Amino acid sequence: MIEVLLVTAPGCHFCTDARAALLELATSFPVAVREIDAASSEGLDAVERHRPPLWPLVLVDGAYFSSGRLPRTKLRSLLSRSTSAA
């Protein structure tokens, strides 16, 4: 299972878009999507560690993947590589 952490902020339209895209990808890949608020203690830790310039912050298996608009093609490629390697 590939863990994707979505760190969101209130009123963020990129966050809404990323949430929908991740839920769609979870139907094709073994992905566990977890969403947290940037203002939560875990969210603040992630923000301090990765310093995203835009929301949402996306981590894949604990590693920085993106911030801002979710790069769907890049994520699909990563998920494909990860699942074929397993």
C-alpha positions in Angstrom: 0.0 0.0 0.0 1.3 3.4 -1.0 0.6 6.1 1.6 -0.3 9.6 0.3 -0.6 12.4 2.8 -2.6 15.5 1.7 -1.9 18.5 3.8 -4.7 21.1 3.1 -5.7 24.6 4.0 -9.3 26.0 4.3 -10.7 27.5 1.1 -8.0 26.0 -1.1 -9.3 25.1 -4.5 -6.1 23.2 -5.4 -6.8 21.1 -2.3 -10.3 20.2 -3.5 -9.0 19.3 -6.9 -6.2 17.2 -5.4 -8.6 15.4 -3.1 -10.8 14.4 -6.0 -7.8 13.3 -8.1 -6.4 11.2 -5.3 -9.7 9.5 -4.6 -10.0 8.7 -8.3 -6.4 7.3 -8.4 -7.1 5.2 -5.4 -9.6 3.2 -7.5 -6.8 2.1 -9.8 -3.8 1.9 -7.5 -3.2 0.5 -4.0 -3.2 4.0 -2.4 -4.1 5.0 1.1 -5.0 8.7 1.1 -4.9 10.5 4.4 -5.8 14.2 4.6 -4.8 16.5 7.4 -5.3 20.2 8.1 -2.2 22.4 7.8 -3.1 24.0 11.2 -3.1 20.6 13.0 0.0 19.6 15.0 0.9 17.0 12.3 0.2 19.5 9.6 2.4 22.1 11.2 5.2 19.6 11.5 4.9 18.7 7.8 4.8 22.4 6.8 7.9 23.2 8.9 9.8 20.3 7.4 8.8 20.8 3.7 8.0 24.6 3.5 5.4 24.3 0.7 5.0 27.6 -1.3 1.4 26.6 -2.2 -1.4 24.3 -0.9 -1.8 21.4 -0.9 1.4 19.7 0.3 1.5 16.1 -1.0 3.8 13.5 0.5 4.1 10.0 -0.9 5.3 7.4 1.5 6.6 10.2 3.7 8.6 12.0 1.0 7.8 15.3 -0.6 6.0 14.9 -3.9 4.4 18.3 -4.7 2.7 21.5 -3.6 0.1 23.5 -5.4 -1.7 22.0 -8.3 -1.3 18.2 -8.2 0.7 16.9 -11.2 -1.5 14.0 -12.1 0.6 12.5 -14.9 3.7 12.6 -12.7 1.8 11.0 -9.8 0.3 8.3 -12.0 3.8 7.5 -13.3 5.2 7.2 -9.8 2.3 5.0 -8.7 2.8 2.8 -11.7 6.5 2.4 -11.0 5.9 1.7 -7.3 3.3 -1.0 -7.9 5.3 -2.7 -10.7 8.4 -2.8 -8.5 6.5 -4.5 -5.7 
